[in-house]
Amino acid sequence: MYITMKRSGAMEYAMVGITALIITLIVCHKLIFRKSTKDLSPIEKAYRLFILSLCLFFFVDSMWGVFAYVNVIPLIYADTVLFFSSMSVSVFLWTRYVTTYIGGRGKTSIGVLIIGLIIVLFVSIMLIINIFKPVLFYFKDDGTYVALLGRYFILMIQEVLFILTFLGSVFEGKERKTRNSKSRFYIIALYSFSMAIAIIIQALFPLLPIYSIGCIIGIVLVDIFIVDSEKEENRKKLAELYQREIDNKKELDSTKALAYNDALTGACSKYAYAEMEDKIDKLIATKLIKEFSVVVFDINGLKQVNDTLGHQAGDKYIKDCYKIITDIYKDNKIYRFGGDEFVVVLEEDDYDNRAELLEKFNSIIDNNLKEDLPVVSTGMADFEYDKDNTYRAVFVRADKYMYERKAFLKSK
């Protein structure tokens, strides 16, 4: 087939390719110009590659019109080679996107991919052969474009490919249960069908940019009905994941609260006490803490209450003793690290007032002892910056003073 393009028609041809390129860049700009593709799904990555290949094809197609306008045969020839190459690559990447989207591993999906690959290999081989013996096209000296049998064979293979993707998408769409999912596959089918029609028209009218027009219509359809829909679904999934994360955090906080708080008294648990001890040890090791006091409490007579009145009465006795501690040391965390043992670490203002607080507490206990009310023994020790290397060293001294106090109270 001998075809000569007029200069005015060449620029119109070029404008179609440029317009298609601009529309693609606008519609798919977020996908094309993103800095990283690490967070993209395999489907999005496949679609992005397809879009990039189409951008190249549109550019090459538009330049064909420009070179035809200036009528420089070597440039037109080179651009025609790029035209066939970029077209075959875009077709293969379209099949890759469709099969990735469908997620099919069946015969149809594999067949579509194989045909797409065959097109790329066949076009590459034919373009090499065309240099030595024209089988796809050639140009006469006056710029007339001569389309040969190989060109129509390539279009025929593409026709088969798009028909297969059309049929495969229709079949997959029927298998889907939701209307939204069905519609996406039907859009792929519509794109494939429209490209099949475009190829037939392109074969009949080689100098009309029908292929580019079919591609850009398909891109708009896919972006509106599939990509946007995928974005909305991803947004919903992210919202669900975020809500699930909030729920998990609440559950974790609730579990953590149970782990950190003593169920009977509400004091900080033994687990929290171990964390506190570890934290203070690190501060001591790095010389970041200079002063604190440890106050140790031990409930007197708990075993007797449990043995004579029962454990329920024993639990009440523990809570009554805990209340005495909180009444005096209410601005501090109180740790229950044993059945009848509590600890308070004094810092800042309460550290400065530690002697007064201890005296007030012991005064209450002395009065309770007279009136046969709950009795708690206590001992306090100060951190010695130049001597103590661990929290435990301070605790041992405080515990020693507590037992001395306990012995004193028992003697009375």
C-alpha positions in Angstrom: 0.0 0.0 0.0 1.5 3.3 -1.1 0.6 6.3 1.1 1.8 9.9 0.9 1.0 12.3 3.8 0.4 15.9 3.0 2.3 18.5 5.1 -0.9 19.9 6.7 -2.1 16.4 7.5 1.3 15.6 9.1 0.9 18.4 11.6 -2.7 17.3 12.4 -1.3 13.8 13.0 1.4 15.1 15.3 -1.2 17.2 17.3 -3.2 14.1 18.0 -0.2 12.3 19.5 0.8 15.4 21.5 -2.7 15.8 22.8 -2.9 12.1 23.8 0.5 12.5 25.7 -0.7 15.6 27.6 -4.0 14.0 28.6 -2.1 10.9 29.8 0.3 13.1 31.9 -2.7 15.0 33.4 -4.9 12.0 34.1 -2.0 9.8 35.5 0.3 12.4 36.9 0.3 11.1 40.5 1.3 7.6 39.3 3.8 8.8 36.7 5.7 11.4 38.7 5.8 9.7 42.1 9.3 9.6 43.7 9.1 6.1 45.0 7.2 3.0 43.9 7.9 0.9 47.0 4.4 1.4 48.5 2.6 0.5 45.2 0.8 -2.8 44.8 1.9 -5.2 42.0 -1.2 -4.1 40.1 -0.3 -0.4 40.4 3.3 -1.1 39.4 2.1 -3.0 36.3 -0.3 -0.2 35.4 2.4 2.5 35.9 4.8 0.6 33.5 2.0 0.4 30.9 1.2 4.1 31.2 4.9 5.0 30.9 5.2 2.9 27.7 2.1 4.6 26.3 3.7 8.0 27.0 6.7 7.0 25.0 4.4 5.7 22.2 2.4 8.9 22.1 5.6 11.0 21.9 7.1 8.8 19.1 3.8 8.9 17.2 3.6 12.7 17.4 7.2 13.0 16.2 6.3 10.9 13.2 4.0 13.7 12.1 6.6 16.3 12.7 9.3 14.4 10.7 6.7 13.8 7.9 6.0 17.6 7.9 9.7 18.4 7.3 10.0 15.4 5.0 13.3 14.1 6.3 13.3 10.4 5.2 16.0 9.1 7.6 14.2 10.7 10.6 10.8 9.3 9.5 12.4 5.9 9.0 14.0 5.9 12.5 10.8 7.2 14.1 8.8 4.4 12.3 11.1 1.9 13.9 10.5 3.4 17.3 6.8 3.5 16.6 6.6 -0.2 16.1 8.9 -1.0 19.0 7.1 1.3 21.5 3.7 0.0 20.3 4.7 -3.7 20.8 6.1 -2.9 24.3 3.0 -1.1 25.3 0.8 -4.0 24.1 2.9 -6.5 26.1 2.7 -4.3 29.2 -1.0 -4.0 28.8 -1.3 -7.8 28.8 0.9 -7.9 31.9 -1.3 -5.4 33.7 -4.5 -7.2 32.7 -3.2 -10.6 33.9 -1.9 -9.1 37.1 -5.2 -7.3 37.7 -7.2 -10.4 37.0 -4.8 -12.5 39.1 -5.3 -15.4 36.7 -2.9 -18.3 36.2 -5.2 -20.1 33.8 -4.6 -20.9 30.2 -6.2 -17.6 28.9 -3.9 -15.5 31.1 -0.8 -17.4 30.2 -1.8 -17.4 26.5 -2.4 -13.6 26.5 1.1 -13.0 28.1 2.7 -15.3 25.6 1.1 -13.6 22.7 2.2 -10.2 24.1 5.8 -11.4 24.3 5.6 -12.9 20.8 4.5 -9.5 19.5 7.6 -7.9 21.1 10.0 -10.5 19.8 8.4 -10.7 16.4 8.4 -6.9 15.9 12.1 -6.8 17.0 13.1 -9.5 14.5 11.1 -8.0 11.7 12.6 -4.5 12.3 16.1 -6.0 12.1 15.2 -7.8 8.9 13.5 -4.7 7.5 16.9 -2.9 7.5 18.2 -5.4 4.9 15.0 -6.4 3.2 11.8 -4.4 3.7 9.1 -6.7 5.1 7.2 -4.1 7.3 7.5 -0.8 5.4 9.9 1.4 3.4 9.9 5.0 2.1 10.2 6.1 -1.5 12.5 8.9 -2.4 9.6 11.4 -2.5 8.6 10.4 1.1 5.8 8.0 0.2 5.2 5.5 3.0 4.8 2.0 1.7 3.1 -0.5 4.1 4.1 -4.1 3.6 2.6 -7.5 4.6 4.6 -7.7 7.9 2.8 -4.6 9.2 -0.6 -6.1 8.7 0.6 -9.4 10.3 1.6 -7.5 13.4 -1.7 -5.8 13.6 -3.5 -9.1 13.1 -1.6 -10.6 16.1 -2.6 -7.6 18.2 -6.1 -8.0 17.0 -6.1 -11.6 18.3 -4.5 -10.5 21.6 -7.1 -7.8 22.3 -9.9 -10.2 21.4 -8.5 -12.7 23.9 -8.2 -10.0 26.7 -11.8 -9.0 25.8 -13.1 -12.5 26.2 -11.0 -13.2 29.3 -12.2 -10.0 31.0 -15.8 -10.7 30.2 -15.5 -14.3 31.6 -13.7 -13.0 34.8 -16.4 -10.3 35.2 -19.2 -12.8 35.1 -17.4 -14.8 37.9 -17.3 -11.8 40.2 -20.0 -11.4 42.8 -20.1 -7.6 43.4 -21.3 -5.1 40.8 -18.3 -2.9 41.4 -15.9 -5.8 40.8 -17.8 -6.9 37.7 -17.8 -3.3 36.2 -14.0 -3.1 36.4 -13.5 -6.2 34.4 -16.1 -5.0 31.9 -14.2 -1.8 31.5 -11.0 -3.8 30.7 -13.1 -5.8 28.2 -14.4 -2.5 26.7 -10.9 -1.1 26.4 -9.8 -4.3 24.7 -12.8 -4.3 22.3 -12.2 -0.6 21.4 -8.6 -1.3 20.7 -9.5 -4.3 18.5 -11.8 -1.9 16.5 -9.1 0.8 16.4 -6.6 -1.7 15.0 -9.0 -2.7 12.2 -9.5 1.0 11.3 -5.7 1.7 11.6 -5.0 -1.2 9.2 -7.3 0.4 6.6 -6.1 3.9 7.2 -2.4 3.8 8.1 -1.9 7.6 8.2 -4.8 8.2 10.7 -3.7 8.2 14.4 -6.6 5.8 15.3 -4.3 3.7 17.5 -3.4 6.6 19.7 -7.0 7.8 19.9 -8.1 4.3 21.0 -5.3 4.2 23.6 -6.2 7.5 25.2 -9.9 6.7 25.3 -9.0 3.4 27.0 -6.7 5.2 29.5 -9.5 7.6 30.5 -11.9 4.7 31.0 -9.5 2.7 33.0 -8.5 5.6 35.2 -12.1 6.7 35.9 -13.7 3.3 36.5 -10.8 1.2 37.7 -8.0 3.2 39.1 -10.2 5.7 41.0 -12.3 2.8 42.3 -9.1 1.0 43.5 -8.1 4.3 45.2 -11.4 4.4 47.0 -11.2 0.8 48.0 -7.6 1.4 49.3 -8.9 4.4 51.2 -11.6 2.3 52.8 -9.0 -0.5 53.6 -6.7 2.1 55.2 -9.6 3.5 57.2 -10.5 -0.1 58.4 -6.8 -0.7 59.2 -6.6 2.6 61.1 -9.8 1.7 63.1 -8.4 -1.7 63.8 -5.2 -0.2 65.0 -7.1 2.1 67.3 -9.1 -0.9 68.6 -5.9 -2.9 69.1 -4.3 0.0 70.9 -7.3 0.3 73.2 -7.1 -3.4 73.9 -3.4 -3.2 74.4 -3.8 -0.2 76.8 -6.4 -2.2 78.7 -4.2 -5.2 78.9 -1.3 -3.0 79.8 -3.3 -1.3 82.5 -4.2 -4.8 83.9 -0.5 -5.7 83.9 0.6 -2.4 85.5 -2.1 -2.1 88.1 -2.7 -4.3 91.1 -6.3 -5.7 90.8 -7.0 -5.6 94.6 -5.7 -2.2 95.7 -5.2 -0.3 92.4 -1.5 0.2 93.3 1.2 -0.2 90.7 1.9 -3.9 90.1 5.0 -6.0 90.6 5.6 -5.7 86.8 5.6 -1.9 87.0 7.9 -2.1 90.1 10.4 -4.1 88.1 10.3 -1.5 85.3 10.8 1.3 87.8 13.8 -0.4 89.3 15.4 -1.0 85.9 14.8 2.7 85.0 16.4 4.0 88.2 19.4 1.6 87.7 20.0 3.1 84.3 19.8 6.6 85.7 22.3 5.7 88.4 24.6 4.2 85.9 24.6 7.3 83.7 24.8 9.6 86.7 21.6 11.3 85.7 19.9 11.0 89.2 21.4 12.5 92.3 18.7 12.2 95.0 15.8 10.0 95.9 14.5 8.0 98.8 12.9 4.6 99.0 10.1 4.0 101.6 9.3 0.3 102.2 6.0 -0.7 103.9 5.0 -4.1 105.4 1.5 -4.9 106.8 1.5 -6.2 110.3 -0.8 -9.1 111.4 -2.1 -10.0 107.9 -1.5 -13.7 108.5 -3.5 -13.6 111.7 -6.4 -11.9 110.0 -6.4 -14.5 107.2 -6.2 -17.4 109.6 -8.9 -16.2 112.0 -11.3 -14.2 109.8 -10.7 -15.6 106.3 -9.1 -14.2 103.1 -11.9 -11.9 102.3 -11.3 -10.1 105.6 -7.6 -10.3 104.7 -8.2 -8.5 101.4 -10.1 -5.8 103.2 -7.3 -5.4 105.7 -4.8 -5.0 102.8 -7.0 -2.3 101.2 -7.4 -0.5 104.5 -3.6 -0.5 105.0 -3.1 0.7 101.4 -5.5 3.6 102.1 -3.3 4.7 105.0 -0.3 4.8 102.7 -2.1 6.7 100.0 -3.4 9.3 102.5 0.2 10.3 103.3 2.0 9.5 100.0 -0.8 10.4 97.7 1.4 12.4 95.2 3.6 9.3 94.5 3.3 6.0 92.7 2.8 3.3 95.2 4.0 -0.2 94.2 2.7 -3.5 95.6 5.6 -5.8 95.0 4.5 -8.6 97.4 1.4 -9.9 99.2 1.7 -7.5 102.1 4.6 -5.3 100.9 4.5 -1.8 99.3 7.2 0.6 98.1 7.2 4.4 97.4 10.1 6.2 95.7 10.3 9.9 96.8 11.7 12.6 94.5 11.6 16.4 94.2 9.3 18.0 96.7 8.3 14.8 98.5 12.0 14.0 98.8 12.6 17.3 100.5 9.7 16.6 102.8 10.5 13.0 103.4 11.2 13.2 107.1 7.9 15.1 107.7 5.9 12.5 105.7 7.5 9.6 107.5 6.9 11.2 110.9 3.2 11.8 110.0 2.8 8.2 108.8 4.4 6.7 111.9 2.2 8.9 114.1 -0.9 7.5 112.5 0.4 3.9 112.9 1.2 4.5 116.6 -2.3 5.7 117.1 -3.8 2.7 115.2 -1.7 0.4 117.4 -3.4 1.8 120.5 -6.9 1.6 119.0 -6.4 -1.9 117.5 -6.6 -0.6 113.9 -4.6 -1.6 110.9 -0.8 -1.4 111.4 1.9 -0.9 108.8 5.6 -1.0 109.5 7.8 1.3 107.4 11.4 2.1 106.8 13.1 4.7 104.7 16.6 5.1 103.2 18.2 7.8 101.0 20.2 7.3 97.9 23.9 8.0 98.5 25.3 9.3 95.2 28.9 8.4 95.9 28.2 5.0 97.4 25.1 3.3 95.9 25.5 1.7 92.4 22.0 0.3 92.2 18.4 0.9 93.4 18.6 -2.4 95.2 21.3 -1.1 97.6 19.0 1.7 98.8 16.1 -0.7 99.0 18.0 -3.1 101.2 18.7 -0.3 103.7 15.1 0.8 103.7 13.9 -2.8 104.2 16.3 -3.2 107.1 14.9 -0.1 108.8 11.4 -1.4 108.1 12.1 -4.6 110.0 13.5 -2.7 112.9 10.3 -0.7 113.0 8.2 -3.9 112.7 10.1 -5.4 115.7 9.5 -2.2 117.7 5.8 -2.2 116.9 5.5 -5.9 117.9 7.2 -5.2 121.1 4.6 -2.7 122.0 
